[in-house]
Amino acid sequence: MPGAGKSSVASFLKEKGFEVVTMGDVVREEAKRQGLEPTDTNLGKMMLKLRQDLGSGAIGYIVLQKLARDGNHSNVVIDGIRSIAEVEVLKKVGQVRLLAIHASQDTRFKHLKKRGRADAPSDGTEFAGRDKRELSVGVSEAIALANEMISNNDLTLEQLKMRAYDIVKEWLEEICRGVKKKT
């Protein structure tokens, strides 16, 4: 869910050498291409329109196109999965592990206000509407089916980053062991 800490983890993993693609940036780029201001309302409508026009895995397909264009094909962190359909799209090209970062509504609202982006909710009502929209595209199912979950209510930023990094390192080790067994 927005404000839980996904982007903080993704930024940290980028520092550790991972490629990072942010699904929200894909939506923001499309909105910009169409001349729309990057407000929460416009971005939300764009996200829903892309899914309506291209199917529930739409953002996943756009991410794959971006990866192909950019030549990224190593360890990639996708920040902001919103549905299992997107996960299924990404599984067509490689191993996928899903890490959910969870935080309470109060914690998430504070995080969103603090980061100060143009699409930050201005009040609790706008925040609740954003949550409702995210839930409508299936984010709760993606969270429920995640391989691992971190609760980010009482963690420092450093603790969050290290827990996520430890999980990802373990996944990479598992994948490497699986590849070695096949050869």
CYANA upper distance limits for C-alpha pairs under 8 A (distance plus 0.5 A):
  1 MET  CA    101 ILE  CA      8.40
  1 MET  CA    102 HIS  CA      7.64
  1 MET  CA    108 ARG  CA      8.50
  1 MET  CA    131 ASP  CA      7.63
  1 MET  CA    134 GLU  CA      7.65
  1 MET  CA    139 VAL  CA      7.75
  2 PRO  CA    108 ARG  CA      7.19
  2 PRO  CA    112 LEU  CA      7.93
  2 PRO  CA    131 ASP  CA      8.09
  3 GLY  CA    103 ALA  CA      8.40
  3 GLY  CA    107 THR  CA      8.18
  3 GLY  CA    108 ARG  CA      4.80
  3 GLY  CA    109 PHE  CA      7.07
  3 GLY  CA    110 LYS  CA      8.38
  3 GLY  CA    111 HIS  CA      5.81
  3 GLY  CA    112 LEU  CA      5.69
  4 ALA  CA    101 ILE  CA      6.35
  4 ALA  CA    102 HIS  CA      6.03
  4 ALA  CA    103 ALA  CA      5.56
  4 ALA  CA    104 SER  CA      8.37
  4 ALA  CA    107 THR  CA      7.96
  4 ALA  CA    108 ARG  CA      5.77
  4 ALA  CA    111 HIS  CA      7.96
  4 ALA  CA    152 ASN  CA      7.25
  5 GLY  CA      9 VAL  CA      6.89
  5 GLY  CA    101 ILE  CA      6.85
  5 GLY  CA    102 HIS  CA      8.37
  5 GLY  CA    111 HIS  CA      8.47
  5 GLY  CA    152 ASN  CA      7.77
  6 LYS  CA     10 ALA  CA      6.65
  6 LYS  CA     79 ASP  CA      6.89
  6 LYS  CA     80 GLY  CA      7.46
  6 LYS  CA    100 ALA  CA      8.48
  6 LYS  CA    101 ILE  CA      6.65
  7 SER  CA     11 SER  CA      6.49
  7 SER  CA     22 THR  CA      8.48
  7 SER  CA     79 ASP  CA      6.89
  7 SER  CA     80 GLY  CA      8.40
  8 SER  CA     12 PHE  CA      6.80
  8 SER  CA    157 LEU  CA      8.40
  8 SER  CA    161 LYS  CA      7.93
  9 VAL  CA     13 LEU  CA      6.70
  9 VAL  CA    160 LEU  CA      7.76
  9 VAL  CA    161 LYS  CA      5.89
  9 VAL  CA    164 ALA  CA      7.30
 10 ALA  CA     14 LYS  CA      6.66
 10 ALA  CA     20 VAL  CA      7.11
 10 ALA  CA     77 VAL  CA      7.21
 10 ALA  CA     78 ILE  CA      8.37
 10 ALA  CA     79 ASP  CA      6.75
 11 SER  CA     15 GLU  CA      6.94
 11 SER  CA     20 VAL  CA      8.23
 12 PHE  CA     16 LYS  CA      7.01
 12 PHE  CA    161 LYS  CA      7.03
 13 LEU  CA     17 GLY  CA      7.07
 13 LEU  CA     18 PHE  CA      6.16
 13 LEU  CA     20 VAL  CA      8.37
 13 LEU  CA     77 VAL  CA      8.20
 13 LEU  CA    165 TYR  CA      7.52
 14 LYS  CA     18 PHE  CA      5.18
 14 LYS  CA     19 GLU  CA      6.46
 14 LYS  CA     20 VAL  CA      6.61
 18 PHE  CA     75 ASN  CA      6.28
 18 PHE  CA     76 VAL  CA      6.29
 18 PHE  CA     77 VAL  CA      7.10
 19 GLU  CA     72 ASN  CA      7.78
 19 GLU  CA     74 SER  CA      8.08
 19 GLU  CA     75 ASN  CA      6.87
 19 GLU  CA     76 VAL  CA      5.15
 19 GLU  CA     77 VAL  CA      6.54
 20 VAL  CA     76 VAL  CA      6.17
 20 VAL  CA     77 VAL  CA      5.20
 20 VAL  CA     78 ILE  CA      6.38
 20 VAL  CA     79 ASP  CA      7.54
 21 VAL  CA     25 ASP  CA      8.30
 21 VAL  CA     63 VAL  CA      7.81
 21 VAL  CA     76 VAL  CA      7.88
 21 VAL  CA     77 VAL  CA      6.83
 21 VAL  CA     78 ILE  CA      5.50
 21 VAL  CA     79 ASP  CA      6.61
 22 THR  CA     26 VAL  CA      7.23
 22 THR  CA     78 ILE  CA      6.31
 22 THR  CA     79 ASP  CA      5.02
 22 THR  CA     80 GLY  CA      6.68
 23 MET  CA     27 VAL  CA      7.15
 23 MET  CA     59 ILE  CA      7.20
 23 MET  CA     60 GLY  CA      8.41
 23 MET  CA     63 VAL  CA      7.62
 23 MET  CA     78 ILE  CA      7.40
 23 MET  CA     79 ASP  CA      6.46
 23 MET  CA     80 GLY  CA      5.84
 23 MET  CA     81 ILE  CA      7.33
 24 GLY  CA     28 ARG  CA      6.61
 24 GLY  CA     79 ASP  CA      8.43
 24 GLY  CA     80 GLY  CA      7.10
 25 ASP  CA     29 GLU  CA      6.41
 26 VAL  CA     30 GLU  CA      6.83
 26 VAL  CA     59 ILE  CA      7.83
 26 VAL  CA     62 ILE  CA      7.87
 26 VAL  CA     63 VAL  CA      7.71
 27 VAL  CA     31 ALA  CA      6.69
 27 VAL  CA     43 LEU  CA      7.15
 27 VAL  CA     46 MET  CA      7.19
 27 VAL  CA     47 MET  CA      6.64
 27 VAL  CA     59 ILE  CA      8.23
 28 ARG  CA     32 LYS  CA      6.63
 28 ARG  CA     38 PRO  CA      6.96
 28 ARG  CA     43 LEU  CA      7.03
 29 GLU  CA     33 ARG  CA      6.60
 30 GLU  CA     34 GLN  CA      6.80
 30 GLU  CA     46 MET  CA      8.27
 31 ALA  CA     35 GLY  CA      6.77
 31 ALA  CA     36 LEU  CA      5.62
 31 ALA  CA     37 GLU  CA      7.72
 31 ALA  CA     38 PRO  CA      7.40
 31 ALA  CA     42 ASN  CA      8.04
 31 ALA  CA     43 LEU  CA      7.24
 31 ALA  CA     46 MET  CA      7.06
 32 LYS  CA     36 LEU  CA      5.97
 32 LYS  CA     37 GLU  CA      7.46
 32 LYS  CA     38 PRO  CA      7.83
 36 LEU  CA     42 ASN  CA      7.33
 37 GLU  CA     42 ASN  CA      7.33
 38 PRO  CA     42 ASN  CA      6.77
 38 PRO  CA     43 LEU  CA      6.56
 38 PRO  CA    118 ALA  CA      6.95
 38 PRO  CA    119 ASP  CA      6.81
 39 THR  CA     43 LEU  CA      6.55
 39 THR  CA    118 ALA  CA      6.33
 39 THR  CA    119 ASP  CA      5.04
 39 THR  CA    120 ALA  CA      8.45
 40 ASP  CA     44 GLY  CA      6.39
 40 ASP  CA    118 ALA  CA      7.99
 40 ASP  CA    119 ASP  CA      4.70
 40 ASP  CA    120 ALA  CA      7.20
 40 ASP  CA    121 PRO  CA      7.57
 40 ASP  CA    130 ARG  CA      8.28
 41 THR  CA     45 LYS  CA      6.68
 41 THR  CA    119 ASP  CA      8.35
 42 ASN  CA     46 MET  CA      6.59
 43 LEU  CA     47 MET  CA      6.58
 43 LEU  CA    119 ASP  CA      8.33
 44 GLY  CA     48 LEU  CA      6.79
 44 GLY  CA    130 ARG  CA      8.23
 44 GLY  CA    133 ARG  CA      7.89
 45 LYS  CA     49 LYS  CA      6.48
 46 MET  CA     50 LEU  CA      6.58
 47 MET  CA     51 ARG  CA      6.92
 48 LEU  CA     52 GLN  CA      6.55
 48 LEU  CA    137 VAL  CA      8.47
 49 LYS  CA     53 ASP  CA      6.48
 50 LEU  CA     54 LEU  CA      6.25
 50 LEU  CA     55 GLY  CA      7.91
 50 LEU  CA     58 ALA  CA      6.69
 50 LEU  CA     59 ILE  CA      7.87
 51 ARG  CA     55 GLY  CA      5.18
 51 ARG  CA     56 SER  CA      5.41
 51 ARG  CA     57 GLY  CA      7.42
 51 ARG  CA     58 ALA  CA      5.80
 51 ARG  CA     59 ILE  CA      7.90
 52 GLN  CA     56 SER  CA      7.72
 54 LEU  CA     58 ALA  CA      5.64
 56 SER  CA     83 SER  CA      8.01
 56 SER  CA     85 ALA  CA      6.35
 56 SER  CA     86 GLU  CA      7.58
 56 SER  CA    137 VAL  CA      8.11
 57 GLY  CA     61 TYR  CA      6.95
 57 GLY  CA     83 SER  CA      7.95
 57 GLY  CA     84 ILE  CA      8.49
 57 GLY  CA     85 ALA  CA      5.19
 57 GLY  CA     86 GLU  CA      4.81
 57 GLY  CA     87 VAL  CA      8.33
 57 GLY  CA     88 GLU  CA      8.24
 57 GLY  CA     89 VAL  CA      6.80
 58 ALA  CA     62 ILE  CA      6.90
 58 ALA  CA     86 GLU  CA      7.64
 59 ILE  CA     63 VAL  CA      6.60
 59 ILE  CA     86 GLU  CA      7.27
 60 GLY  CA     64 LEU  CA      6.78
 60 GLY  CA     86 GLU  CA      5.19
 60 GLY  CA     87 VAL  CA      7.77
 60 GLY  CA     89 VAL  CA      6.32
 60 GLY  CA     90 LEU  CA      6.79
 61 TYR  CA     65 GLN  CA      6.83
 61 TYR  CA     86 GLU  CA      8.18
 61 TYR  CA     89 VAL  CA      7.04
 61 TYR  CA     90 LEU  CA      8.26
 62 ILE  CA     66 LYS  CA      6.74
 63 VAL  CA     67 LEU  CA      6.66
 64 LEU  CA     68 ALA  CA      6.65
 64 LEU  CA     90 LEU  CA      7.73
 65 GLN  CA     69 ARG  CA      6.62
 66 LYS  CA     70 ASP  CA      6.51
 67 LEU  CA     71 GLY  CA      6.32
 67 LEU  CA     72 ASN  CA      5.54
 67 LEU  CA     73 HIS  CA      7.57
 68 ALA  CA     72 ASN  CA      6.96
 68 ALA  CA     73 HIS  CA      8.32
 72 ASN  CA     76 VAL  CA      8.13
 81 ILE  CA     86 GLU  CA      7.23
 81 ILE  CA     87 VAL  CA      7.77
 81 ILE  CA    139 VAL  CA      7.85
 81 ILE  CA    142 ALA  CA      7.96
 82 ARG  CA     86 GLU  CA      7.60
 82 ARG  CA    134 GLU  CA      7.65
 82 ARG  CA    137 VAL  CA      7.13
 82 ARG  CA    138 GLY  CA      6.61
 82 ARG  CA    139 VAL  CA      4.93
 82 ARG  CA    142 ALA  CA      7.13
 83 SER  CA     87 VAL  CA      7.23
 83 SER  CA    137 VAL  CA      6.89
 83 SER  CA    138 GLY  CA      5.24
 83 SER  CA    139 VAL  CA      5.59
 83 SER  CA    140 SER  CA      8.44
 83 SER  CA    141 GLU  CA      7.31
 83 SER  CA    142 ALA  CA      5.82
 84 ILE  CA     88 GLU  CA      6.69
 84 ILE  CA    138 GLY  CA      7.63
 84 ILE  CA    139 VAL  CA      8.35
 84 ILE  CA    141 GLU  CA      7.34
 84 ILE  CA    142 ALA  CA      5.83
 85 ALA  CA     89 VAL  CA      6.85
 86 GLU  CA     90 LEU  CA      6.86
 87 VAL  CA     91 LYS  CA      6.67
 87 VAL  CA     96 VAL  CA      7.83
 88 GLU  CA     92 LYS  CA      7.29
 89 VAL  CA     93 VAL  CA      8.43
 90 LEU  CA     94 GLY  CA      7.33
 90 LEU  CA     96 VAL  CA      7.52
 91 LYS  CA     95 GLN  CA      6.54
 91 LYS  CA     96 VAL  CA      6.29
 95 GLN  CA    175 ILE  CA      8.49
 97 ARG  CA    146 ALA  CA      8.01
 97 ARG  CA    147 ASN  CA      6.66
 97 ARG  CA    171 TRP  CA      8.15
 98 LEU  CA    145 LEU  CA      8.45
 98 LEU  CA    146 ALA  CA      5.27
 98 LEU  CA    147 ASN  CA      5.73
 98 LEU  CA    148 GLU  CA      7.21
 99 LEU  CA    146 ALA  CA      6.17
 99 LEU  CA    147 ASN  CA      6.55
 99 LEU  CA    148 GLU  CA      5.52
 99 LEU  CA    149 MET  CA      6.14
 99 LEU  CA    150 ILE  CA      8.14
 99 LEU  CA    164 ALA  CA      8.40
100 ALA  CA    143 ILE  CA      5.99
100 ALA  CA    146 ALA  CA      6.41
100 ALA  CA    147 ASN  CA      8.42
100 ALA  CA    148 GLU  CA      6.80
100 ALA  CA    149 MET  CA      5.07
100 ALA  CA    150 ILE  CA      6.80
101 ILE  CA    149 MET  CA      6.32
101 ILE  CA    150 ILE  CA      5.48
101 ILE  CA    151 SER  CA      6.60
101 ILE  CA    152 ASN  CA      7.09
102 HIS  CA    149 MET  CA      7.58
102 HIS  CA    150 ILE  CA      6.58
102 HIS  CA    151 SER  CA      5.32
102 HIS  CA    152 ASN  CA      6.24
102 HIS  CA    153 ASN  CA      8.24
103 ALA  CA    107 THR  CA      6.57
103 ALA  CA    108 ARG  CA      6.62
103 ALA  CA    151 SER  CA      6.35
103 ALA  CA    152 ASN  CA      5.49
103 ALA  CA    153 ASN  CA      5.67
104 SER  CA    108 ARG  CA      6.64
104 SER  CA    153 ASN  CA      6.95
105 GLN  CA    109 PHE  CA      6.49
106 ASP  CA    110 LYS  CA      6.78
107 THR  CA    111 HIS  CA      6.78
107 THR  CA    153 ASN  CA      6.89
108 ARG  CA    112 LEU  CA      6.66
109 PHE  CA    113 LYS  CA      6.72
109 PHE  CA    121 PRO  CA      8.45
109 PHE  CA    124 GLY  CA      8.40
109 PHE  CA    127 PHE  CA      7.61
110 LYS  CA    114 LYS  CA      6.57
111 HIS  CA    115 ARG  CA      6.78
112 LEU  CA    116 GLY  CA      7.24
112 LEU  CA    117 ARG  CA      8.27
112 LEU  CA    120 ALA  CA      6.19
112 LEU  CA    121 PRO  CA      7.80
113 LYS  CA    117 ARG  CA      8.48
113 LYS  CA    120 ALA  CA      6.56
113 LYS  CA    121 PRO  CA      7.66
113 LYS  CA    122 SER  CA      8.33
115 ARG  CA    120 ALA  CA      8.47
116 GLY  CA    120 ALA  CA      6.81
121 PRO  CA    126 GLU  CA      5.92
121 PRO  CA    127 PHE  CA      5.71
121 PRO  CA    130 ARG  CA      8.41
122 SER  CA    126 GLU  CA      6.92
122 SER  CA    127 PHE  CA      8.00
123 ASP  CA    127 PHE  CA      6.74
124 GLY  CA    128 ALA  CA      6.55
125 THR  CA    129 GLY  CA      6.77
126 GLU  CA    130 ARG  CA      6.77
127 PHE  CA    131 ASP  CA      6.78
128 ALA  CA    132 LYS  CA      6.66
129 GLY  CA    133 ARG  CA      6.71
130 ARG  CA    134 GLU  CA      6.73
131 ASP  CA    135 LEU  CA      6.63
132 LYS  CA    136 SER  CA      6.64
133 ARG  CA    137 VAL  CA      7.32
134 GLU  CA    138 GLY  CA      7.49
134 GLU  CA    139 VAL  CA      6.54
135 LEU  CA    139 VAL  CA      5.81
135 LEU  CA    140 SER  CA      6.38
138 GLY  CA    142 ALA  CA      7.11
139 VAL  CA    143 ILE  CA      6.67
140 SER  CA    144 ALA  CA      6.55
141 GLU  CA    145 LEU  CA      6.60
142 ALA  CA    146 ALA  CA      6.54
143 ILE  CA    149 MET  CA      8.31
148 GLU  CA    167 ILE  CA      8.36
150 ILE  CA    160 LEU  CA      8.30
150 ILE  CA    163 ARG  CA      8.22
150 ILE  CA    164 ALA  CA      8.11
151 SER  CA    155 LEU  CA      8.46
152 ASN  CA    160 LEU  CA      7.30
155 LEU  CA    159 GLN  CA      6.21
155 LEU  CA    160 LEU  CA      6.44
156 THR  CA    160 LEU  CA      6.77
157 LEU  CA    161 LYS  CA      6.72
158 GLU  CA    162 MET  CA      6.68
159 GLN  CA    163 ARG  CA      6.58
160 LEU  CA    164 ALA  CA      6.72
161 LYS  CA    165 TYR  CA      6.56
162 MET  CA    166 ASP  CA      6.54
163 ARG  CA    167 ILE  CA      6.86
164 ALA  CA    168 VAL  CA      6.73
165 TYR  CA    169 LYS  CA      6.55
166 ASP  CA    170 GLU  CA      6.77
167 ILE  CA    171 TRP  CA      6.82
168 VAL  CA    172 LEU  CA      6.73
169 LYS  CA    173 GLU  CA      6.76
170 GLU  CA    174 GLU  CA      6.73
171 TRP  CA    175 ILE  CA      6.67
172 LEU  CA    176 CYS  CA      6.56
173 GLU  CA    177 ARG  CA      6.61
174 GLU  CA    178 GLY  CA      6.72
175 ILE  CA    179 VAL  CA      6.75
176 CYS  CA    180 LYS  CA      6.72
177 ARG  CA    181 LYS  CA      6.79
178 GLY  CA    182 LYS  CA      7.04
179 VAL  CA    183 THR  CA      7.13
